[in-house]
Amino acid sequence: MLLAIDAGNTETKVGLFDGPQLIGVARLPTARTPEPVCRTVAALLAGAGAGPRELDGVAIATVVPSATGPLAEAARLVAGAAPLFLGADLDLRMPVRYEPPASLGADRLANAVAARALHGAPVIVVDCGTATKIEAVDARGVYLGGAIAPGIRSAADALFRRAALLDEVPLEAPARAIGGSTREALQSGIVLGAAASIEGLVARFRDELGVQAPVVGTGGLLEIVAPACPVISEREPALTLHGIRLAWEWNRGEAGCQG
């Protein structure tokens, strides 16, 4: 069994794989100490009727430098071995055209790896989280790069903090774009605006790729945006975890490397 850990700026997802099958997922706030991760892993293993001795390894994608040490320590505590950290220096069965390669976020890399492996190439990935990240893989299977924008919740929080007369509203798409109330106007601007931004960038990506590449959506906020964004043709909530799994399968002898 494999523990795949995706540590984001806000939330950490822990996936338990039995071969290619994802048999359990747990979420916790991204921690700066190993104990919360260890507790989450223990509960995840117990729920699957498994124990630490059944773990073959731990693979991690993190975009939070301060979490790297605690995550490595948690891996050693629960699995008794150093983890594999995902990075562009690993064998990912996909050329990476990004400069410098070490600056590419591990989550972005995992998404591109998984999308190419599961959906073929060319492919575009939209990850809706703290940031909205869009990735492009061309018809030759080469990762070209992408775009990073404020996430829908991040943008909304910034607006509500700075605008004294605007109250928070539920993040859901309104029935129409022309808001007939302040609530509807905010939902239109925030949710439909995010969807329009994604659709606009996808159109530009497709123009530059020279092909109508399929679009795979993922991320914790995907379900807020996707209903208003028909350009997203596939939804893969666990895409990042599958990318981490694939990286581990291809590089399991490299555990202990920093990505």
Backbone bond lengths (Angstrom), bond angles and torsions (degrees), N, CA, C in turn:
res aa  C-N    CA-C-N  psi(-1)  N-CA   C-N-CA  omega(-1)  CA-C   N-CA-C  phi
1 M - - - 1.454 - - 1.526 110.25 -
2 L 1.315 114.62 152.90 1.460 121.10 -179.19 1.516 109.98 -123.93
3 L 1.329 115.63 137.49 1.452 121.38 167.62 1.524 107.92 -97.95
4 A 1.318 116.93 120.78 1.456 122.23 176.17 1.525 107.58 -110.25
5 I 1.329 116.45 125.16 1.464 121.26 -175.39 1.520 109.42 -119.74
6 D 1.325 115.31 124.63 1.463 122.81 177.90 1.527 107.29 -113.60
7 A 1.339 116.44 102.22 1.468 121.28 -176.92 1.521 109.99 -99.16
8 G 1.325 115.88 108.37 1.454 121.56 178.85 1.511 111.26 -99.27
9 N 1.315 116.01 -178.90 1.461 120.39 -177.94 1.523 112.45 -64.26
10 T 1.314 116.82 -32.71 1.459 121.07 -176.40 1.513 112.38 -108.64
11 E 1.312 116.29 -44.06 1.464 121.98 -170.96 1.518 111.03 -130.66
12 T 1.332 115.21 147.33 1.460 121.77 173.61 1.519 108.47 -113.40
13 K 1.337 115.78 130.76 1.461 121.22 175.17 1.521 108.55 -107.41
14 V 1.318 115.82 134.72 1.454 121.88 177.75 1.518 107.85 -117.89
15 G 1.322 116.84 121.65 1.454 121.38 179.72 1.512 110.93 -113.71
16 L 1.321 116.35 138.92 1.466 122.41 176.87 1.519 107.98 -109.01
17 F 1.334 115.03 120.02 1.461 121.12 -179.18 1.522 110.72 -110.02
18 D 1.317 114.58 138.90 1.462 121.97 167.34 1.519 105.74 -113.76
19 G 1.327 116.97 97.89 1.454 120.03 -167.95 1.520 108.68 64.75
20 P 1.342 117.93 -136.60 1.466 119.62 179.26 1.525 113.62 -81.06
21 Q 1.333 116.38 -4.65 1.466 120.17 -175.06 1.517 111.16 -87.71
22 L 1.322 115.97 125.20 1.468 122.08 175.21 1.526 107.14 -83.11
23 I 1.335 116.55 111.26 1.466 119.52 -173.82 1.522 113.22 -105.01
24 G 1.319 117.33 -5.08 1.462 119.82 177.76 1.504 111.50 -168.63
25 V 1.328 116.30 144.42 1.469 122.57 177.67 1.518 108.69 -136.58
26 A 1.318 116.65 136.45 1.462 121.98 174.71 1.518 108.58 -132.90
27 R 1.326 115.62 152.79 1.464 121.68 -179.14 1.518 109.45 -127.14
28 L 1.313 115.94 146.31 1.459 121.52 174.68 1.517 108.77 -153.08
29 P 1.332 118.58 155.88 1.465 119.95 174.00 1.527 109.69 -59.23
30 T 1.316 116.83 139.92 1.462 120.16 -179.70 1.520 109.83 -58.91
31 A 1.336 115.16 122.85 1.463 121.47 -171.67 1.520 110.87 -104.85
32 R 1.323 115.75 154.53 1.464 122.43 176.62 1.526 111.08 -106.53
33 T 1.320 117.39 10.34 1.469 122.64 174.85 1.525 107.41 -133.86
34 P 1.329 118.39 155.79 1.474 119.68 -176.22 1.518 114.58 -75.17
35 E 1.332 118.19 -22.81 1.473 120.04 -170.76 1.531 114.07 -59.37
36 P 1.349 120.52 -46.45 1.470 118.71 179.46 1.530 112.89 -60.34
37 V 1.331 116.21 -36.58 1.462 119.67 178.89 1.528 109.85 -67.09
38 C 1.325 116.91 -43.26 1.462 120.58 179.62 1.525 111.15 -60.96
39 R 1.333 117.04 -41.71 1.468 119.94 179.02 1.527 110.85 -64.91
40 T 1.316 116.55 -41.08 1.458 120.28 179.81 1.521 111.14 -65.33
41 V 1.313 116.82 -41.74 1.459 120.96 179.16 1.529 110.54 -65.14
42 A 1.319 117.29 -42.39 1.466 120.59 179.44 1.521 110.78 -59.13
43 A 1.337 116.59 -43.56 1.461 120.57 179.42 1.530 111.20 -66.66
44 L 1.317 116.25 -38.39 1.459 120.92 179.98 1.529 110.87 -64.99
45 L 1.334 115.65 -44.95 1.466 119.96 178.14 1.527 110.99 -63.66
46 A 1.331 116.22 -43.48 1.466 119.74 -179.77 1.521 110.78 -61.61
47 G 1.326 116.69 -39.69 1.458 120.54 179.01 1.514 113.12 -64.57
48 A 1.330 115.99 -25.83 1.463 120.67 178.85 1.526 111.83 -94.09
49 G 1.328 116.39 2.15 1.458 119.86 -178.00 1.509 112.94 67.95
50 A 1.324 116.35 31.52 1.465 121.93 -177.10 1.523 109.53 -124.43
51 G 1.330 115.18 170.75 1.448 121.95 178.40 1.509 111.08 -134.31
52 P 1.331 117.42 170.88 1.469 121.07 -177.87 1.527 113.66 -56.38
53 R 1.332 117.74 -31.23 1.461 119.48 -177.94 1.519 112.62 -66.50
54 E 1.315 116.96 -18.20 1.463 120.57 179.75 1.519 112.94 -86.83
55 L 1.332 116.61 -3.05 1.460 120.15 178.72 1.524 110.69 -79.45
56 D 1.326 115.39 129.49 1.466 120.68 175.26 1.524 111.60 -89.99
57 G 1.319 116.49 -19.41 1.453 118.47 -179.65 1.509 112.44 174.18
58 V 1.335 114.48 175.59 1.456 123.02 178.34 1.520 107.47 -133.31
59 A 1.321 116.39 131.51 1.468 121.59 176.54 1.523 108.54 -125.09
60 I 1.319 116.04 140.51 1.466 120.99 -170.55 1.526 110.53 -133.55
61 A 1.327 114.89 136.21 1.463 122.06 166.23 1.518 106.68 -119.22
62 T 1.316 116.92 120.68 1.464 119.86 -179.65 1.518 110.71 -134.25
63 V 1.339 114.99 142.72 1.464 120.70 174.51 1.525 109.71 -114.42
64 V 1.342 116.05 15.26 1.463 122.28 -177.56 1.528 108.26 -119.57
65 P 1.320 118.71 98.19 1.476 119.92 -176.34 1.521 113.68 -54.57
66 S 1.335 117.73 -37.80 1.465 119.57 -177.97 1.518 112.62 -69.84
67 A 1.330 117.70 -13.48 1.463 120.66 178.68 1.522 112.03 -93.07
68 T 1.327 118.33 -10.17 1.461 120.83 -174.33 1.530 112.02 -61.44
69 G 1.336 116.65 -49.81 1.458 120.16 -179.94 1.520 112.89 -61.70
70 P 1.341 119.05 -50.17 1.462 120.20 177.74 1.527 113.53 -59.48
71 L 1.326 117.15 -37.13 1.462 119.69 178.40 1.531 111.12 -67.26
72 A 1.327 116.43 -41.06 1.461 119.85 177.63 1.522 110.68 -63.39
73 E 1.331 116.57 -40.27 1.454 120.24 178.54 1.522 110.86 -66.77
74 A 1.325 117.41 -40.68 1.462 120.48 177.26 1.524 111.02 -61.23
75 A 1.334 116.66 -40.55 1.462 120.21 178.43 1.527 111.11 -61.94
76 R 1.324 116.47 -41.86 1.465 119.69 179.43 1.529 111.07 -66.66
77 L 1.330 116.44 -36.89 1.460 119.84 -178.79 1.526 112.24 -69.66
78 V 1.336 117.29 -39.23 1.465 118.70 -175.41 1.523 112.87 -90.64
79 A 1.342 117.52 -28.73 1.465 119.67 -175.48 1.518 113.03 -115.66
80 G 1.335 116.96 -10.94 1.456 119.83 179.07 1.512 113.90 71.23
81 A 1.332 117.14 22.64 1.466 120.03 -178.54 1.518 109.16 -153.19
82 A 1.326 115.29 159.34 1.457 120.58 176.88 1.526 109.72 -71.59
83 P 1.324 117.96 144.90 1.468 120.29 179.90 1.518 111.97 -83.46
84 L 1.319 114.84 168.49 1.460 122.25 169.45 1.518 107.97 -96.71
85 F 1.333 116.99 123.26 1.459 121.13 175.86 1.529 108.85 -96.66
86 L 1.312 116.06 127.65 1.457 120.73 -177.17 1.521 110.30 -74.33
87 G 1.324 116.25 134.61 1.457 121.87 177.53 1.508 110.17 -161.99
88 A 1.328 116.60 168.94 1.461 121.95 -175.98 1.521 112.68 -69.39
89 D 1.352 116.98 -10.98 1.458 120.21 179.27 1.530 112.52 -80.68
90 L 1.326 117.92 -7.74 1.459 121.41 -179.21 1.531 110.77 -84.83
91 D 1.333 115.47 166.63 1.464 121.38 172.83 1.522 107.38 -79.36
92 L 1.326 116.91 106.91 1.459 121.64 -176.38 1.525 112.64 -112.59
93 R 1.331 116.58 9.51 1.471 122.22 179.06 1.533 110.98 55.02
94 M 1.337 115.40 28.82 1.458 120.73 -176.70 1.519 108.83 -156.39
95 P 1.340 118.70 116.48 1.464 119.12 175.87 1.531 110.72 -60.97
96 V 1.328 115.69 142.23 1.462 121.13 -179.40 1.521 108.92 -116.07
97 R 1.333 116.05 116.92 1.461 121.43 177.96 1.531 107.26 -107.50
98 Y 1.316 115.85 86.42 1.467 121.51 -176.09 1.514 106.69 -153.51
99 E 1.314 117.18 136.27 1.463 120.50 -174.74 1.528 112.10 -124.17
100 P 1.344 115.73 131.34 1.457 125.83 -17.40 1.521 109.93 -75.39
101 P 1.319 118.67 149.22 1.462 120.88 -176.01 1.531 113.31 -56.82
102 A 1.329 117.17 -34.37 1.468 120.22 -177.50 1.524 112.60 -66.99
103 S 1.346 117.43 -16.47 1.459 120.14 -179.39 1.528 112.66 -85.07
104 L 1.317 117.05 -5.46 1.457 120.93 -178.77 1.524 109.86 -77.64
105 G 1.329 116.56 124.26 1.457 121.06 -179.50 1.517 112.18 -58.11
106 A 1.330 116.33 137.86 1.461 120.87 -177.33 1.521 111.93 -62.43
107 D 1.334 117.25 -33.03 1.465 119.60 179.12 1.524 110.73 -68.23
108 R 1.335 116.82 -39.49 1.463 120.71 177.64 1.522 110.54 -62.91
109 L 1.316 115.43 -41.93 1.454 120.77 179.25 1.524 110.89 -64.28
110 A 1.330 116.44 -44.74 1.466 120.67 179.21 1.520 110.98 -60.42
111 N 1.331 116.93 -41.83 1.460 120.32 179.64 1.526 111.65 -61.90
112 A 1.324 116.26 -44.06 1.460 119.95 -179.50 1.526 111.08 -65.70
113 V 1.328 116.56 -42.44 1.468 121.01 178.56 1.526 110.50 -59.21
114 A 1.334 116.47 -48.70 1.457 120.30 -176.77 1.528 111.63 -67.79
115 A 1.332 116.76 -42.64 1.464 119.38 -178.91 1.522 110.93 -62.32
116 R 1.328 116.27 -42.02 1.471 119.26 178.97 1.520 110.80 -65.51
117 A 1.337 117.03 -42.70 1.460 120.36 -177.96 1.526 112.05 -69.13
118 L 1.330 117.54 -37.68 1.460 121.26 -174.03 1.524 113.56 -90.35
119 H 1.346 116.55 -27.52 1.463 119.79 -174.15 1.522 113.38 -123.61
120 G 1.319 118.08 -2.45 1.451 120.84 179.48 1.517 111.93 81.29
121 A 1.342 114.82 -174.37 1.461 121.41 -179.08 1.526 109.01 -130.83
122 P 1.339 116.69 145.01 1.471 128.37 4.95 1.517 111.27 -76.61
123 V 1.326 114.81 160.89 1.459 120.33 178.32 1.524 109.16 -157.17
124 I 1.328 115.40 148.92 1.459 122.86 175.54 1.522 107.66 -119.91
125 V 1.335 116.65 138.24 1.459 122.10 178.82 1.518 109.41 -115.20
126 V 1.335 115.97 135.62 1.461 121.88 172.95 1.527 107.90 -118.75
127 D 1.329 116.70 117.47 1.464 122.79 -179.35 1.520 108.46 -112.42
128 C 1.332 115.80 112.69 1.462 121.43 -177.23 1.521 109.90 -99.15
129 G 1.326 116.35 102.98 1.454 121.33 -179.63 1.519 110.13 -143.28
130 T 1.334 116.56 -144.21 1.467 120.39 175.76 1.521 109.77 -53.57
131 A 1.325 115.85 -41.10 1.463 122.88 168.11 1.522 107.77 -115.78
132 T 1.319 116.35 153.08 1.462 120.50 170.62 1.515 107.16 -94.81
133 K 1.345 115.43 119.89 1.461 120.91 -175.96 1.513 109.60 -119.22
134 I 1.315 115.74 132.44 1.463 121.28 -179.61 1.525 107.57 -122.18
135 E 1.334 115.59 129.91 1.466 121.34 -175.80 1.523 110.26 -120.19
136 A 1.332 116.45 151.51 1.465 121.75 -179.81 1.519 111.12 -127.52
137 V 1.317 115.56 129.77 1.461 123.05 172.03 1.525 106.47 -120.55
138 D 1.330 117.17 126.51 1.460 119.61 -174.36 1.523 111.84 -82.93
139 A 1.324 116.16 -179.61 1.463 121.27 -175.01 1.520 112.80 -64.65
140 R 1.323 117.44 -21.14 1.471 120.70 177.37 1.523 112.22 -85.55
141 G 1.336 116.33 -2.57 1.461 120.09 -178.88 1.507 112.91 84.76
142 V 1.332 118.20 20.24 1.459 122.73 -179.45 1.532 109.16 -95.28
143 Y 1.329 116.32 129.94 1.461 119.94 174.32 1.520 108.48 -76.57
144 L 1.344 116.35 121.92 1.465 121.15 -174.27 1.521 113.89 -99.22
145 G 1.330 117.43 -22.91 1.454 120.47 -174.31 1.514 109.40 127.81
146 G 1.328 116.52 -156.25 1.450 117.81 -177.78 1.511 112.99 -179.73
147 A 1.324 114.96 -148.30 1.460 122.09 -177.97 1.523 109.38 -139.79
148 I 1.329 116.19 148.44 1.466 122.56 177.91 1.521 107.64 -128.75
149 A 1.322 116.23 128.54 1.461 121.66 178.92 1.523 108.86 -134.65
150 P 1.326 118.24 162.62 1.465 119.22 175.57 1.527 110.74 -58.50
151 G 1.309 116.58 138.70 1.452 120.26 176.54 1.510 111.50 -69.51
152 I 1.322 116.21 162.52 1.460 120.01 -175.13 1.523 111.55 -61.72
153 R 1.323 118.54 -41.76 1.461 120.14 -179.92 1.523 110.91 -73.47
154 S 1.332 117.11 -38.22 1.467 120.28 177.86 1.528 110.65 -60.59
155 A 1.328 116.25 -44.00 1.457 120.39 -179.95 1.529 111.00 -65.71
156 A 1.333 115.73 -41.85 1.461 119.27 179.58 1.520 111.36 -64.67
157 D 1.325 117.10 -44.32 1.464 120.54 179.83 1.527 110.98 -59.99
158 A 1.327 116.77 -41.91 1.467 120.21 179.07 1.525 110.56 -63.11
159 L 1.326 117.40 -40.28 1.455 121.09 179.35 1.531 111.40 -64.02
160 F 1.328 116.33 -46.52 1.463 119.36 -176.86 1.534 111.79 -68.33
161 R 1.335 116.78 -30.64 1.464 119.54 177.82 1.519 111.80 -68.68
162 R 1.312 116.39 -34.47 1.462 120.56 -171.48 1.529 113.98 -96.19
163 A 1.318 117.33 -17.31 1.462 120.35 -177.13 1.523 109.40 -107.90
164 A 1.319 117.86 104.65 1.462 122.27 -171.45 1.523 113.28 -64.26
165 L 1.321 117.74 -29.21 1.459 120.14 -175.14 1.525 113.56 -94.20
166 L 1.331 117.32 2.81 1.467 120.10 -178.18 1.527 109.95 -107.26
167 D 1.324 115.64 121.34 1.460 121.28 176.99 1.527 110.13 -90.55
168 E 1.316 115.54 152.69 1.459 120.01 177.94 1.519 110.70 -62.41
169 V 1.327 115.38 146.30 1.461 121.69 177.91 1.526 108.19 -129.01
170 P 1.332 117.74 157.81 1.471 119.85 175.04 1.522 110.02 -60.46
171 L 1.320 116.21 138.36 1.463 119.95 179.22 1.525 108.97 -84.56
172 E 1.324 114.79 89.07 1.457 122.14 177.73 1.519 108.30 -148.28
173 A 1.321 115.69 151.47 1.456 119.69 -177.26 1.519 110.60 -71.22
174 P 1.327 117.78 133.77 1.465 120.24 175.28 1.528 110.57 -76.23
175 A 1.321 115.95 169.95 1.463 120.35 -178.69 1.522 112.25 -69.25
176 R 1.326 117.18 -24.01 1.463 120.38 -177.74 1.520 109.40 -146.27
177 A 1.326 115.18 159.63 1.464 119.72 -177.52 1.524 111.81 -75.13
178 I 1.333 117.05 -33.27 1.468 120.18 -179.41 1.521 107.74 -84.36
179 G 1.326 116.30 101.29 1.450 120.34 -176.10 1.517 112.47 -70.74
180 G 1.347 115.91 127.43 1.452 120.05 179.54 1.514 113.67 -90.76
181 S 1.333 117.05 3.82 1.462 123.21 177.04 1.514 107.28 -150.54
182 T 1.326 116.34 167.70 1.465 118.86 178.80 1.526 110.07 -61.86
183 R 1.316 117.76 -39.38 1.468 121.06 177.55 1.525 110.44 -58.82
184 E 1.330 117.12 -50.11 1.458 120.10 -179.01 1.530 111.53 -66.23
185 A 1.331 116.66 -37.08 1.463 119.78 179.94 1.523 110.89 -64.43
186 L 1.339 116.18 -40.33 1.461 119.89 177.47 1.528 110.90 -66.03
187 Q 1.319 116.78 -44.84 1.462 119.45 179.68 1.522 111.23 -63.90
188 S 1.314 116.52 -36.74 1.462 119.52 176.97 1.524 110.73 -64.34
189 G 1.330 115.67 -49.45 1.464 119.10 -178.09 1.511 112.85 -64.43
190 I 1.336 116.10 -41.27 1.462 119.56 -175.42 1.527 111.54 -77.83
191 V 1.338 116.64 -55.20 1.466 119.93 -173.33 1.525 111.65 -80.40
192 L 1.323 116.55 -53.37 1.464 118.05 179.71 1.528 111.05 -67.71
193 G 1.344 115.98 -32.24 1.465 118.92 175.68 1.524 111.88 -63.09
194 A 1.338 116.73 -40.89 1.467 120.36 177.47 1.522 110.77 -64.79
195 A 1.336 115.95 -41.79 1.469 119.73 178.89 1.525 110.94 -63.46
196 A 1.334 116.08 -42.28 1.465 119.88 179.60 1.524 111.57 -64.98
197 S 1.336 116.52 -37.32 1.460 120.72 177.64 1.527 110.20 -62.89
198 I 1.331 116.11 -44.89 1.468 120.15 178.38 1.522 110.51 -61.67
199 E 1.333 116.60 -47.31 1.461 119.63 -178.83 1.525 111.45 -62.25
200 G 1.330 116.56 -38.27 1.456 119.68 178.64 1.520 112.40 -65.59
201 L 1.318 116.73 -42.97 1.468 119.90 178.67 1.523 111.30 -67.81
202 V 1.336 116.90 -40.51 1.466 119.73 177.95 1.531 109.98 -60.26
203 A 1.323 117.73 -41.81 1.464 120.64 178.43 1.527 110.96 -60.66
204 R 1.327 116.70 -41.41 1.468 120.06 178.12 1.534 110.92 -67.73
205 F 1.331 116.73 -40.25 1.464 120.20 177.48 1.530 109.72 -59.72
206 R 1.324 115.98 -46.69 1.467 119.59 -178.97 1.519 111.42 -62.23
207 D 1.311 117.29 -38.85 1.467 120.39 176.65 1.520 110.58 -60.36
208 E 1.331 116.96 -44.39 1.461 120.65 -178.07 1.527 111.93 -72.55
209 L 1.334 116.86 -31.69 1.466 120.42 176.76 1.526 111.22 -76.04
210 G 1.320 116.69 -24.90 1.456 121.09 -178.83 1.511 113.79 77.89
211 V 1.347 116.45 20.55 1.464 120.18 -177.96 1.523 108.86 -157.35
212 Q 1.331 116.46 151.80 1.465 121.90 178.57 1.523 108.88 -81.43
213 A 1.306 116.63 73.14 1.463 121.55 -177.44 1.525 110.45 -64.35
214 P 1.343 118.01 142.61 1.463 120.39 174.92 1.518 110.44 -66.92
215 V 1.332 115.92 156.79 1.462 121.96 -176.49 1.518 109.07 -120.22
216 V 1.336 115.16 122.60 1.460 122.09 -179.82 1.527 108.23 -106.33
217 G 1.317 117.05 126.95 1.451 121.62 -179.80 1.507 112.57 -104.06
218 T 1.329 116.17 145.82 1.455 121.95 177.65 1.531 108.30 -153.80
219 G 1.323 116.74 -179.63 1.461 120.87 176.51 1.509 112.85 105.75
220 G 1.334 115.17 156.17 1.454 121.70 -174.63 1.514 114.62 -65.48
221 L 1.340 118.35 -22.12 1.460 121.49 -178.86 1.524 112.18 -106.55
222 L 1.336 116.32 12.25 1.467 120.33 -176.67 1.517 111.97 -57.88
223 E 1.327 117.22 -42.21 1.462 119.51 -173.70 1.524 112.94 -69.65
224 I 1.328 117.33 -15.72 1.469 119.54 173.66 1.524 110.36 -75.57
225 V 1.324 115.62 -40.50 1.462 120.80 -172.25 1.527 112.97 -90.66
226 A 1.333 116.94 -39.70 1.464 121.22 -170.18 1.528 114.35 -55.22
227 P 1.353 120.39 -41.19 1.468 118.34 -179.70 1.523 114.05 -60.60
228 A 1.331 116.13 -24.91 1.462 120.25 179.36 1.522 112.02 -99.20
229 C 1.322 116.73 8.15 1.468 121.28 -172.69 1.529 109.51 -133.90
230 P 1.339 117.89 75.60 1.470 120.24 -175.11 1.514 114.58 -64.06
231 V 1.326 118.00 -12.11 1.461 119.45 178.10 1.528 111.10 -65.43
232 I 1.336 117.47 -23.27 1.471 120.92 176.04 1.517 108.22 -76.31
233 S 1.323 116.63 106.64 1.462 121.34 -172.76 1.518 113.62 -90.86
234 E 1.315 117.43 -22.38 1.461 121.59 179.79 1.526 109.23 -132.81
235 R 1.334 116.87 141.64 1.461 121.45 176.74 1.522 108.98 -116.96
236 E 1.313 115.73 124.08 1.468 122.25 -178.72 1.523 108.33 -130.75
237 P 1.335 118.51 85.47 1.469 120.32 -176.61 1.528 114.01 -58.42
238 A 1.334 117.07 -29.23 1.472 120.76 -176.93 1.525 111.98 -103.64
239 L 1.324 117.64 23.63 1.467 120.60 -175.09 1.523 111.85 -56.81
240 T 1.326 117.67 -46.41 1.466 120.75 -177.23 1.518 110.82 -62.38
241 L 1.325 117.24 -42.11 1.467 120.40 179.24 1.531 110.65 -62.71
242 H 1.328 117.59 -38.77 1.462 119.82 178.38 1.528 110.90 -67.38
243 G 1.322 117.43 -35.44 1.458 119.50 175.66 1.513 112.09 -64.44
244 I 1.331 116.18 -39.15 1.470 120.37 176.41 1.526 109.85 -64.03
245 R 1.330 115.97 -42.63 1.473 119.86 178.57 1.528 111.18 -59.63
246 L 1.315 116.88 -46.65 1.465 120.16 -179.10 1.526 111.22 -62.11
247 A 1.324 116.69 -42.77 1.467 119.89 178.05 1.523 110.59 -59.70
248 W 1.326 116.86 -40.86 1.467 120.00 179.01 1.527 111.00 -66.12
249 E 1.332 117.49 -42.64 1.459 120.07 -179.86 1.525 111.54 -60.62
250 W 1.318 116.16 -36.62 1.460 120.34 -177.28 1.524 113.09 -84.48
251 N 1.335 117.77 -15.02 1.471 120.91 -173.48 1.521 112.51 -135.05
252 R 1.314 119.08 23.59 1.458 120.50 -170.31 1.520 113.03 -61.86
253 G 1.314 117.14 -18.99 1.461 119.25 176.12 1.514 113.90 -79.11
254 E 1.350 116.54 -4.92 1.465 121.07 -176.76 1.518 113.05 -102.13
255 A 1.319 119.17 14.14 1.471 121.45 -177.94 1.515 110.15 -52.61
256 G 1.322 114.73 138.41 1.461 120.36 -177.81 1.509 112.46 104.89
257 C 1.362 116.41 -11.47 1.460 119.62 178.26 1.521 110.09 -77.39
258 Q 1.296 116.97 141.32 1.458 121.75 175.77 1.517 108.44 -90.21
259 G 1.365 115.99 129.50 1.459 120.31 179.11 1.499 111.87 -83.71
